[in-house]
């Protein structure tokens, strides 16, 4: 039987702090999949110019929290990409070359 994924629900007013706390809560699961040898691709949802409160666009402070969490735990290279799925896959293939 497959292992179920754990989810962390953290409430707060500071998106950076709550993101770091949520990721810290599932750190053991992340440690199992993060590699110091493979780059990490981060693909926030920035397709439309809408305020993050709409839920359509990723708040930049969430990305900052994610990067803060990852930088303190790994020395891997991060790639931050944006665009539609097709554009992201194209950029990913270029990064892998």
N, CA, C and O of each residue as an XYZ file, in Angstrom:
388
protein
N       0.835     -1.180      0.000
C       0.000      0.000      0.000
C       0.882      1.246      0.000
O       1.875      1.306      0.726
N       0.521      2.244     -0.816
C       1.289      3.478     -0.900
C       1.154      4.297      0.376
O       0.117      4.289      1.039
N       2.221      4.996      0.697
C       2.205      5.878      1.852
C       1.385      7.128      1.519
O       1.526      7.685      0.431
N       0.544      7.563      2.430
C      -0.251      8.764      2.223
C       0.605     10.003      2.437
O       1.512     10.001      3.268
N       0.320     11.043      1.698
C       1.031     12.310      1.864
C       0.533     13.033      3.096
O      -0.653     12.988      3.424
N       1.459     13.705      3.779
C       1.070     14.537      4.910
C       0.866     15.966      4.429
O       1.539     16.427      3.506
N      -0.058     16.649      5.058
C      -0.363     18.037      4.721
C      -0.265     18.857      5.995
O      -0.722     18.420      7.051
N       0.320     20.031      5.909
C       0.407     20.931      7.065
C      -0.511     22.119      6.822
O      -0.470     22.735      5.757
N      -1.320     22.431      7.790
C      -2.192     23.607      7.719
C      -1.745     24.556      8.824
O      -1.857     24.247     10.010
N      -1.243     25.699      8.422
C      -0.725     26.691      9.359
C      -1.489     27.992      9.133
O      -1.628     28.448      7.998
N      -1.976     28.578     10.204
C      -2.674     29.860     10.102
C      -1.756     30.976     10.559
O      -0.952     30.789     11.472
N      -1.871     32.129      9.933
C      -1.071     33.284     10.314
C      -1.258     34.414      9.333
O      -1.889     34.251      8.289
N      -0.711     35.548      9.671
C      -0.849     36.731      8.825
C       0.362     36.982      7.938
O       0.268     37.722      6.959
N       1.502     36.371      8.269
C       2.730     36.575      7.516
C       2.953     35.384      6.588
O       3.298     34.299      7.055
N       2.758     35.572      5.263
C       2.909     34.450      4.325
C       4.294     33.806      4.338
O       4.412     32.600      4.120
N       5.334     34.585      4.587
C       6.684     34.013      4.628
C       6.798     33.071      5.825
O       7.236     31.928      5.693
N       6.400     33.564      6.979
C       6.494     32.777      8.220
C       5.617     31.530      8.164
O       6.051     30.450      8.566
N       4.398     31.669      7.674
C       3.505     30.506      7.637
C       3.982     29.466      6.630
O       3.807     28.268      6.851
N       4.578     29.907      5.536
C       5.126     28.966      4.556
C       6.276     28.173      5.155
O       6.339     26.953      5.001
N       7.186     28.859      5.836
C       8.319     28.182      6.470
C       7.820     27.214      7.543
O       8.322     26.094      7.641
N       6.843     27.626      8.345
C       6.294     26.746      9.385
C       5.628     25.508      8.772
O       5.794     24.398      9.278
N       4.882     25.698      7.691
C       4.208     24.565      7.034
C       5.225     23.583      6.476
O       5.078     22.372      6.642
N       6.248     24.093      5.822
C       7.276     23.213      5.266
C       8.067     22.521      6.373
O       8.444     21.358      6.234
N       8.317     23.230      7.466
C       9.026     22.629      8.599
C       8.212     21.494      9.216
O       8.775     20.516      9.708
N       6.890     21.629      9.187
C       6.019     20.601      9.761
C       6.079     19.282      8.982
O       5.816     18.217      9.540
N       6.424     19.357      7.700
C       6.524     18.139      6.880
C       7.963     17.902      6.417
O       8.207     17.249      5.403
N       8.899     18.446      7.181
C      10.318     18.382      6.826
C      10.809     16.958      6.570
O      11.564     16.725      5.627
N      10.389     16.014      7.397
C      10.873     14.643      7.212
C      10.437     14.070      5.864
O      11.182     13.311      5.243
N       9.249     14.424      5.414
C       8.796     13.974      4.092
C       9.600     14.657      2.983
O       9.937     14.030      1.979
N       9.901     15.924      3.168
C      10.672     16.656      2.159
C      12.107     16.153      2.084
O      12.675     16.038      0.999
N      12.685     15.856      3.232
C      14.059     15.344      3.250
C      14.192     14.064      2.443
O      15.249     13.782      1.878
N      13.120     13.297      2.392
C      13.149     12.026      1.658
C      13.186     12.227      0.143
O      13.618     11.337     -0.589
N      12.734     13.392     -0.331
C      12.683     13.608     -1.780
C      13.642     14.682     -2.279
O      13.952     14.728     -3.469
N      14.114     15.547     -1.383
C      15.068     16.567     -1.813
C      16.432     15.936     -2.012
O      16.860     15.085     -1.233
N      17.103     16.363     -3.061
C      18.425     15.836     -3.372
C      19.414     16.984     -3.424
O      19.090     18.068     -3.909
N      20.595     16.757     -2.936
C      21.622     17.789     -3.022
C      22.273     17.792     -4.401
O      23.081     18.668     -4.712
N      21.919     16.812     -5.222
C      22.548     16.679     -6.531
C      21.651     17.143     -7.679
O      22.143     17.422     -8.773
N      20.353     17.225     -7.443
C      19.442     17.606     -8.515
C      18.908     19.018     -8.279
O      18.609     19.390     -7.144
N      18.788     19.810     -9.360
C      18.245     21.160     -9.198
C      16.763     21.116     -8.831
O      16.074     20.133     -9.102
N      16.292     22.181     -8.222
C      14.884     22.292     -7.839
C      14.227     23.320     -8.740
O      14.701     24.451     -8.850
N      13.141     22.935     -9.382
C      12.370     23.827    -10.238
C      11.182     24.349     -9.442
O      10.398     23.564     -8.908
N      11.048     25.652     -9.360
C       9.933     26.272     -8.646
C       9.075     26.974     -9.684
O       9.557     27.837    -10.418
N       7.806     26.603     -9.744
C       6.886     27.139    -10.751
C       5.669     27.752    -10.052
O       4.627     27.107     -9.934
N       5.804     29.013     -9.585
C       4.631     29.657     -8.980
C       3.602     30.010    -10.054
O       3.934     30.078    -11.238
N       2.386     30.230     -9.650
C       1.317     30.565    -10.579
C       1.267     32.079    -10.771
O       0.652     32.791     -9.977
N       1.916     32.565    -11.826
C       1.917     33.996    -12.160
C       1.377     34.220    -13.568
O       1.876     35.078    -14.295
N       0.381     33.467    -13.949
C      -0.137     33.540    -15.312
C      -0.913     34.835    -15.558
O      -0.775     35.448    -16.616
N      -1.720     35.249    -14.592
C      -2.534     36.448    -14.773
C      -2.146     37.500    -13.750
O      -1.634     37.186    -12.676
N      -2.395     38.738    -14.097
C      -2.057     39.855    -13.204
C      -3.209     40.095    -12.232
O      -3.923     41.093    -12.328
N      -3.377     39.159    -11.292
C      -4.423     39.310    -10.284
C      -3.785     39.298     -8.904
O      -2.717     38.720     -8.706
N      -4.445     39.939     -7.962
C      -3.940     40.003     -6.593
C      -3.932     38.600     -5.988
O      -4.849     37.817     -6.236
N      -2.899     38.272     -5.190
C      -2.822     36.940     -4.576
C      -4.046     36.563     -3.734
O      -4.324     35.376     -3.561
N      -4.767     37.534     -3.216
C      -5.948     37.227     -2.400
C      -7.037     36.531     -3.199
O      -7.948     35.945     -2.614
N      -6.963     36.584     -4.532
C      -7.957     35.911     -5.370
C      -7.732     34.403     -5.407
O      -8.636     33.641     -5.749
N      -6.522     33.980     -5.052
C      -6.194     32.560     -5.128
C      -5.756     32.126     -6.510
O      -5.413     30.961     -6.713
N      -5.760     33.039     -7.461
C      -5.381     32.727     -8.835
C      -3.871     32.871     -9.027
O      -3.278     32.184     -9.858
N      -3.265     33.750     -8.271
C      -1.843     34.063     -8.400
C      -1.120     33.738     -7.097
O      -1.641     33.999     -6.013
N       0.067     33.174     -7.202
C       0.870     32.873     -6.019
C       1.432     34.166     -5.434
O       1.996     34.992     -6.151
N       1.271     34.327     -4.140
C       1.830     35.482     -3.439
C       3.354     35.354     -3.457
O       3.895     34.306     -3.102
N       4.041     36.413     -3.867
C       5.503     36.387     -3.935
C       6.125     36.092     -2.571
O       7.230     35.554     -2.502
N       5.431     36.437     -1.490
C       5.960     36.168     -0.151
C       5.950     34.675      0.153
O       6.764     34.208      0.949
N       5.048     33.920     -0.463
C       5.054     32.461     -0.312
C       6.301     31.890     -0.997
O       6.954     30.998     -0.458
N       6.620     32.399     -2.166
C       7.834     31.960     -2.873
C       9.063     32.323     -2.040
O      10.002     31.532     -1.945
N       9.064     33.507     -1.440
C      10.183     33.911     -0.572
C      10.330     32.954      0.610
O      11.444     32.572      0.967
N       9.201     32.567      1.219
C       9.245     31.610      2.318
C       9.769     30.260      1.876
O      10.554     29.628      2.583
N       9.337     29.817      0.702
C       9.806     28.545      0.144
C      11.315     28.583     -0.083
O      12.028     27.651      0.287
N      11.796     29.664     -0.692
C      13.231     29.785     -0.939
C      14.016     29.864      0.364
O      15.094     29.281      0.476
N      13.487     30.572      1.337
C      14.137     30.660      2.649
C      14.264     29.281      3.283
O      15.322     28.923      3.800
N      13.187     28.512      3.243
C      13.202     27.160      3.804
C      14.220     26.282      3.081
O      15.028     25.606      3.718
N      14.179     26.295      1.756
C      15.061     25.424      0.981
C      16.525     25.819      1.115
O      17.389     24.951      1.238
N      16.816     27.118      1.093
C      18.205     27.572      1.186
C      18.855     27.167      2.499
O      20.066     26.953      2.557
N      18.055     27.062      3.553
C      18.630     26.696      4.846
C      18.851     25.185      4.979
O      19.449     24.734      5.956
N      18.376     24.405      4.008
C      18.449     22.951      4.126
C      19.157     22.234      2.980
O      19.412     21.032      3.067
N      19.470     22.943      1.928
C      20.111     22.285      0.790
C      21.038     23.262      0.084
O      20.861     24.477      0.175
N      22.008     22.733     -0.609
C      22.931     23.567     -1.365
C      22.681     23.430     -2.864
O      23.535     23.785     -3.676
N      21.538     22.929     -3.217
C      21.217     22.690     -4.620
C      20.917     24.000     -5.351
O      20.760     25.048     -4.724
N      20.841     23.931     -6.658
C      20.553     25.087     -7.504
C      19.039     25.200     -7.675
O      18.359     24.200     -7.907
N      18.521     26.412     -7.560
C      17.095     26.659     -7.740
C      16.857     27.307     -9.088
O      17.637     28.155     -9.524
N      15.779     26.910     -9.750
C      15.346     27.552    -10.983
C      13.927     28.021    -10.764
O      13.046     27.217    -10.458
N      13.694     29.307    -10.915
C      12.374     29.880    -10.763
C      11.879     30.215    -12.162
O      12.473     31.044    -12.851
N      10.792     29.575    -12.584
C      10.281     29.784    -13.929
C       8.844     30.263    -13.857
O       8.148     30.048    -12.865
N       8.416     30.909    -14.915
C       7.024     31.343    -14.999
C       6.530     31.080    -16.411
O       7.314     30.784    -17.314
N       5.229     31.190    -16.589
C       4.652     30.997    -17.905
C       3.692     29.832    -17.925
O       3.520     29.128    -16.930
N       3.070     29.639    -19.073
C       2.121     28.548    -19.249
C       2.863     27.216    -19.227
O       4.089     27.177    -19.331
N       2.115     26.135    -19.092
C       2.716     24.805    -18.956
C       3.683     24.497    -20.097
O       4.786     24.009    -19.851
N       3.294     24.767    -21.317
C       4.162     24.498    -22.459
C       5.465     25.261    -22.380
O       6.534     24.717    -22.656
N       5.371     26.544    -21.998
C       6.580     27.362    -21.860
C       7.462     26.835    -20.738
O       8.686     26.804    -20.872
N       6.845     26.417    -19.623
C       7.612     25.890    -18.493
C       8.341     24.623    -18.887
O       9.513     24.458    -18.550
N       7.674     23.725    -19.594
C       8.312     22.479    -20.017
C       9.470     22.761    -20.963
O      10.494     22.081    -20.912
N       9.314     23.763    -21.829
C      10.397     24.134    -22.735
C      11.588     24.646    -21.930
O      12.723     24.251    -22.196
N      11.348     25.516    -20.952
C      12.433     26.043    -20.123
C      13.082     24.925    -19.322
O      14.301     24.914    -19.147
N      12.280     23.985    -18.832
C      12.809     22.869    -18.054
C      13.741     22.027    -18.915
O      14.801     21.613    -18.446
N      13.369     21.766    -20.156
C      14.231     20.958    -21.020
C      15.540     21.683    -21.298
O      16.581     21.039    -21.418
N      15.512     23.003    -21.403
C      16.734     23.770    -21.626
C      17.606     23.688    -20.369
O      18.825     23.554    -20.477
N      17.002     23.768    -19.181
C      17.765     23.683    -17.933
C      18.428     22.328    -17.766
O      19.493     22.232    -17.158
N      17.815     21.285    -18.295
C      18.346     19.938    -18.119
C      19.479     19.633    -19.085
O      20.221     18.674    -18.874
N      19.630     20.419    -20.129
C      20.682     20.162    -21.138
C      22.051     20.484    -20.607
O      23.042     20.326    -21.320
